[in-house]
Amino acid sequence: MSASWPGAEEWLARLVGFPTVAGGPNLDLVTHVQDALDGLGVPASLGYDPTGTKADLLFTLGRQDGPGVLLSAHSDVVPVTGQAWASDPFTLVQQDGRLIGRGACDMKGFIACVLAKVPAMQAAALHWPIHMAVSYDEELGCKGAPALVERLRAELHDLPAGCIVGEPTGMRLVDAHKGKGGWRCTVTGRAGHSALTHQGVNAVIAAAELIQHIQGLHRRCREAGPFAEGFDPPHTTASVGRIEGGGQLNIIPERCEFAFEFRTLPGQRPADWLARVQDYAERQMLPGMRAIAPEASVSFAELIGYPGLAPAQDGPFRRLVAELAEPGAAGKVAYGTDGGVIARAGIPTLVCGPGDMSVAHKPNEHITQAQLVRCQDFLDGLIAASVRGVPLQPD
């Protein structure tokens, strides 16, 4: 390793110092990394979003052709507003073997480990390339991942034989996660005096009826499945997270909004569950509402959406990652990653990275120094496998 090149902890301190809150800019972070890589002679390209305020980052170590391995991460973090931190969340603090800062676990720790290993990758005689891709706005529902996938198709000589998403799993192998769809529902009725309920359409009551239908779909999944072993819970779930409507007690509410989600098992489409909610509103609710108020409506707007990740087929790539990861059977998680979008491009995808997701998104988020070391050991094993020419695809 170059004597002047930062190690993982120094890289993590730099990365945490950029407050790349989801939805906001990240150019300071990605251009800083790009400039550092340029100093080593490693070209890194940026793919800008339509606003020009944020970009994904892509670079390759080793040969430019051939199906290699893609390492995937996201640069954005969740907000700290309203959280009680013991220190500045955007200044890395070391305490009793923990490195504390927003994004230290989710998931700048993984990016830091990869960057620390760039000189080692550069010096090694890699038989297949190692790519690194860093997206934006993953925390808003993997919104930057589709554009990044298009860049992979356009700029890489060959699509990777496999992808490792470095989300925090304690360096254990995770091979599947749920998908998610989230929507805002707006119910419009007719206002009136609360003493004359027969002349108005109460949007709050209509919204409550639709929420009860959503809860009924959740209950049906819980009781009748389908079920998928390894997930907690092992079925598709529904939840309502916010509701707002009405004003004074003596006025029939004309408008009510609520936000809801479905977290679906791999292979299911969140849009299919939305269709069930829409069908109930159209068939069971609106005819009665419009008999009183022809202007009544129920509309839906997407807030978030990403596909689930189904287990990658057994093969050389999966066996290599399993060999390098912590021992044990592959796990499954309810949270989402960019991996579902990447897998849809035909790239076998697995999740394995440093840290514990239970501390992510919370005050005093942290990663342990031991996890950074373990992740770097994993990357050393990946480099060694490339040097040996370990196959990534079946013969």
C-alpha positions in Angstrom: 0.0 0.0 0.0 1.2 3.5 -0.8 2.6 5.1 2.4 0.5 8.3 1.7 -2.7 6.5 0.8 -5.3 6.6 3.6 -6.3 3.5 5.4 -9.9 2.5 6.1 -10.3 4.6 9.2 -9.0 7.7 7.6 -11.1 7.2 4.6 -14.1 6.7 6.8 -13.4 9.9 8.6 -13.3 11.8 5.3 -16.5 10.2 4.0 -18.4 10.8 7.2 -17.3 14.5 7.0 -19.4 14.9 3.9 -23.1 15.4 5.0 -24.6 13.6 2.0 -28.1 13.4 3.3 -30.5 11.6 0.9 -32.1 13.9 -1.5 -29.4 16.5 -1.2 -26.1 16.9 -3.1 -23.2 14.5 -2.9 -20.7 16.1 -5.4 -18.2 17.1 -2.7 -17.9 13.4 -1.7 -17.7 11.8 -5.2 -15.4 14.4 -6.6 -13.1 14.1 -3.6 -12.8 10.3 -4.2 -12.5 10.9 -8.0 -9.5 13.3 -7.4 -7.8 10.9 -5.0 -8.1 8.0 -7.4 -6.8 10.2 -10.2 -3.7 10.7 -8.1 -3.1 7.0 -8.3 -3.8 6.9 -12.0 -7.2 5.1 -11.5 -9.8 6.8 -13.8 -13.2 7.2 -12.2 -16.3 8.5 -14.0 -19.3 10.3 -12.7 -22.9 10.0 -13.8 -24.9 13.1 -13.0 -28.6 13.2 -12.1 -30.8 15.6 -14.1 -30.3 18.4 -11.6 -26.5 18.2 -11.8 -26.3 18.3 -8.0 -25.4 14.7 -7.4 -23.7 11.9 -9.2 -22.9 8.2 -9.0 -19.2 7.1 -9.2 -17.8 4.1 -11.2 -14.2 2.9 -11.4 -12.4 -0.4 -12.4 -9.3 -2.0 -11.1 -7.4 -4.5 -13.3 -8.2 -5.4 -16.8 -11.1 -3.6 -18.5 -12.6 -6.6 -20.2 -14.0 -9.8 -19.0 -16.8 -10.5 -16.5 -15.5 -9.5 -13.1 -17.0 -8.6 -9.7 -18.9 -5.4 -9.0 -18.8 -3.9 -5.5 -21.8 -1.7 -4.8 -22.5 0.9 -2.2 -24.5 4.1 -1.8 -23.1 7.5 -0.8 -26.3 9.0 0.8 -27.2 8.8 4.5 -30.5 9.4 6.4 -31.0 12.7 8.2 -30.0 13.5 11.8 -32.7 16.0 12.4 -34.4 15.4 15.8 -31.9 12.8 16.9 -30.0 13.2 20.2 -26.3 12.6 19.2 -23.5 12.6 21.8 -21.2 14.2 19.3 -21.2 15.9 15.9 -22.7 13.3 13.6 -20.6 14.4 10.7 -17.3 14.2 12.6 -16.0 10.6 13.1 -15.4 9.8 16.8 -13.5 6.8 18.1 -14.7 5.4 21.4 -13.9 1.9 22.8 -13.4 0.3 19.5 -16.4 1.9 17.9 -16.2 4.5 15.1 -19.2 6.9 15.6 -20.7 9.0 12.8 -23.7 9.3 10.5 -23.2 6.7 7.7 -20.3 5.0 9.5 -22.3 1.7 9.4 -24.8 2.4 6.5 -22.7 2.3 4.4 -19.6 4.4 4.3 -17.7 1.8 6.2 -17.8 -0.5 3.2 -16.8 2.3 0.8 -13.8 3.2 3.1 -12.6 -0.4 3.1 -12.8 -0.7 -0.7 -10.9 2.6 -1.1 -8.2 1.5 1.4 -7.6 -1.5 -0.8 -7.3 0.3 -4.1 -3.5 0.3 -4.1 -3.5 -3.4 -3.4 -5.9 -4.1 -6.2 -3.8 -1.8 -8.5 -0.6 -3.7 -7.7 -2.1 -7.2 -8.0 -2.1 -9.2 -11.3 -5.9 -9.5 -11.4 -7.2 -12.0 -13.9 -10.7 -10.5 -13.8 -11.7 -6.9 -13.0 -13.0 -5.5 -9.8 -15.5 -2.7 -10.3 -16.7 -0.2 -7.7 -20.0 1.6 -8.1 -21.4 4.2 -5.6 -25.0 5.4 -6.1 -27.0 8.3 -4.7 -30.4 8.4 -3.1 -30.6 4.8 -2.1 -32.3 5.8 1.1 -35.1 7.3 -0.9 -36.0 4.0 -2.4 -32.9 3.1 -4.6 -33.7 6.1 -6.8 -30.2 6.4 -8.2 -29.7 2.7 -9.0 -31.5 2.5 -12.3 -29.3 5.3 -13.8 -26.2 3.5 -12.5 -27.2 0.2 -14.0 -27.6 2.0 -17.4 -24.1 3.3 -17.0 -22.8 -0.3 -16.3 -24.4 -1.4 -19.5 -23.0 1.5 -21.5 -19.5 1.8 -20.1 -18.3 -1.7 -19.0 -16.9 -3.9 -21.7 -18.7 -6.9 -20.1 -21.4 -7.0 -17.4 -20.0 -8.3 -14.1 -20.3 -12.0 -13.4 -21.6 -11.0 -9.9 -22.3 -8.1 -7.6 -21.6 -7.8 -3.8 -23.7 -5.1 -2.2 -21.8 -4.0 0.9 -24.7 -3.2 3.2 -24.1 -4.0 6.9 -24.6 -7.7 7.5 -21.8 -8.3 10.0 -19.9 -9.8 7.0 -22.4 -12.6 6.8 -23.8 -13.6 3.4 -27.4 -12.4 2.7 -28.9 -13.6 -0.5 -32.4 -12.2 -0.6 -34.4 -9.2 0.6 -38.0 -7.9 0.2 -39.2 -5.4 -2.3 -41.2 -2.3 -1.3 -43.8 0.0 -2.7 -45.0 3.1 -0.8 -47.8 5.5 -1.9 -49.6 8.6 -0.7 -53.4 8.2 -0.9 -55.6 11.3 -1.2 -59.3 11.0 -0.4 -61.5 13.9 -1.5 -65.1 14.1 -0.3 -67.5 17.0 0.3 -67.4 19.4 3.2 -70.5 20.3 5.2 -71.9 20.9 8.6 -71.4 17.9 10.9 -75.1 18.0 11.9 -76.0 17.3 8.3 -73.8 14.2 7.6 -76.1 13.0 4.9 -75.3 16.0 2.7 -71.5 15.5 2.8 -68.9 12.9 2.3 -66.5 12.5 5.2 -63.0 12.0 3.7 -61.5 10.9 7.1 -64.1 8.1 7.4 -63.5 7.0 3.8 -59.8 6.9 4.4 -60.3 4.9 7.5 -62.3 2.3 5.6 -59.5 2.0 3.0 -56.9 1.7 5.7 -59.0 -1.2 7.2 -58.9 -2.9 3.8 -55.1 -2.5 3.7 -54.8 -4.0 7.2 -57.1 -6.8 6.0 -54.6 -7.6 3.2 -51.8 -7.6 5.8 -53.8 -9.9 8.0 -54.5 -12.3 5.1 -50.8 -12.5 4.3 -49.9 -13.1 7.9 -52.4 -15.9 8.2 -52.4 -17.6 4.8 -49.1 -16.6 3.2 -47.4 -17.2 0.9 -44.5 -17.7 3.3 -40.7 -17.7 2.6 -38.5 -19.3 5.1 -35.7 -17.1 6.4 -37.5 -13.7 6.4 -38.7 -12.1 9.6 -41.6 -11.9 9.2 -41.8 -14.6 6.5 -44.6 -13.0 4.5 -45.5 -9.8 2.7 -46.5 -7.0 5.1 -48.5 -3.8 4.9 -48.3 -0.7 7.0 -49.8 2.8 7.3 -47.2 5.3 8.5 -48.9 8.7 8.4 -52.4 10.2 8.2 -53.7 13.8 8.1 -57.1 15.1 7.6 -60.0 17.2 8.9 -60.0 20.5 10.8 -62.8 21.5 13.2 -64.9 18.9 14.9 -68.2 20.4 13.5 -67.0 20.4 9.9 -67.3 17.3 7.7 -63.7 16.7 6.5 -63.4 17.2 2.7 -59.8 15.9 2.4 -57.7 13.2 4.0 -54.2 11.9 3.1 -52.3 8.9 4.3 -49.2 7.1 3.4 -48.9 3.3 3.2 -46.5 0.6 2.1 -46.2 -3.0 1.1 -43.0 -4.9 1.7 -43.2 -7.8 -0.6 -41.5 -11.2 -0.9 -39.1 -11.7 -3.8 -41.0 -12.4 -7.0 -44.0 -10.4 -6.0 -44.7 -6.9 -7.5 -45.6 -4.1 -5.1 -47.7 -2.6 -7.9 -50.0 -5.7 -7.8 -50.8 -4.9 -4.1 -51.5 -1.3 -5.0 -53.9 -2.6 -7.7 -55.9 -4.4 -5.0 -56.2 -1.3 -3.0 -57.2 0.7 -6.0 -59.8 -1.9 -7.0 -61.4 -1.8 -3.6 -61.6 2.0 -3.7 -63.1 2.0 -7.2 -65.6 -0.8 -6.7 -66.6 -0.6 -3.0 -66.2 3.0 -2.0 -66.5 5.5 -4.8 -70.0 4.5 -6.0 -71.5 5.4 -2.6 -69.3 8.5 -2.2 -70.3 9.8 -5.7 -74.0 9.2 -5.2 -73.8 12.1 -2.7 -70.8 14.0 -4.2 -70.0 13.4 -7.9 -66.7 15.2 -7.4 -65.4 12.6 -4.8 -62.2 10.9 -5.6 -59.5 8.6 -4.3 -56.0 9.1 -5.9 -52.6 7.5 -5.4 -49.1 8.9 -5.9 -45.9 6.8 -5.6 -43.5 7.7 -2.8 -41.0 4.9 -3.0 -40.5 1.7 -4.9 -37.8 -0.9 -5.4 -37.8 -4.6 -6.4 -36.9 -7.5 -4.0 -33.8 -9.6 -4.4 -34.3 -13.3 -5.0 -31.4 -15.7 -4.1 -28.7 -15.9 -6.8 -28.3 -19.4 -8.2 -25.6 -21.6 -6.9 -22.4 -21.3 -8.9 -18.8 -20.3 -8.7 -19.5 -16.6 -7.8 -21.9 -17.5 -5.0 -19.5 -20.2 -3.6 -16.6 -17.7 -3.6 -18.5 -15.1 -1.7 -19.8 -17.7 0.8 -16.2 -18.9 1.3 -15.0 -15.4 2.1 -17.9 -14.3 4.3 -18.6 -15.2 7.9 -19.5 -18.9 8.2 -23.1 -19.9 8.2 -26.2 -20.3 6.0 -27.2 -17.4 3.9 -29.6 -15.0 5.5 -32.6 -12.9 4.3 -33.5 -9.4 5.3 -36.7 -7.3 5.3 -34.8 -4.0 4.4 -34.0 -3.2 0.7 -30.8 -2.5 -1.2 -29.7 -1.4 -4.6 -29.2 -5.1 -5.2 -32.7 -5.8 -6.4 -32.3 -3.2 -9.2 -28.8 -4.6 -10.1 -30.1 -8.2 -10.2 -32.8 -7.2 -12.6 -30.1 -6.3 -15.1 -29.0 -9.9 -15.1 -26.1 -9.6 -12.7 -26.2 -12.3 -9.9 -26.2 -10.2 -6.7 -25.5 -10.9 -3.0 -25.3 -8.7 0.1 -22.3 -8.8 2.4 -20.8 -5.9 4.3 -19.4 -4.7 7.6 -21.5 -3.4 10.5 -24.7 -4.1 12.2 -27.9 -2.7 10.6 -29.5 -2.5 14.1 -27.5 0.6 14.8 -28.1 2.3 11.4 -30.4 5.3 11.1 -30.1 5.8 14.9 -28.3 8.4 17.0 -24.7 7.5 17.6 -24.6 5.2 14.6 -21.3 3.4 14.6 -19.2 0.6 13.1 -16.5 -1.3 15.0 -12.9 -1.2 14.1 -13.0 -5.0 14.1 -15.6 -5.0 11.4 -13.5 -2.8 9.2 -10.6 -5.2 9.6 -12.9 -8.1 8.8 -14.1 -6.4 5.6 -10.6 -5.7 4.5 -9.7 -9.4 5.0 -12.7 -10.3 2.8 -11.5 -7.9 0.1 -8.0 -9.4 0.4 -9.5 -12.8 -0.3 -11.4 -11.4 -3.3 -8.1 -9.9 -4.7 -6.3 -13.2 -4.1 -9.1 -15.1 -5.9 -8.8 -12.8 -8.9 -5.0 -13.3 -9.0 -5.5 -17.1 -8.9 -8.0 -16.8 -11.7 -10.8 -18.4 -9.7 -13.7 -18.8 -12.1 -16.8 -16.7 -11.5 -19.1 -18.4 -14.0 -19.9 -22.1 -14.8 -17.9 -23.6 -17.5 
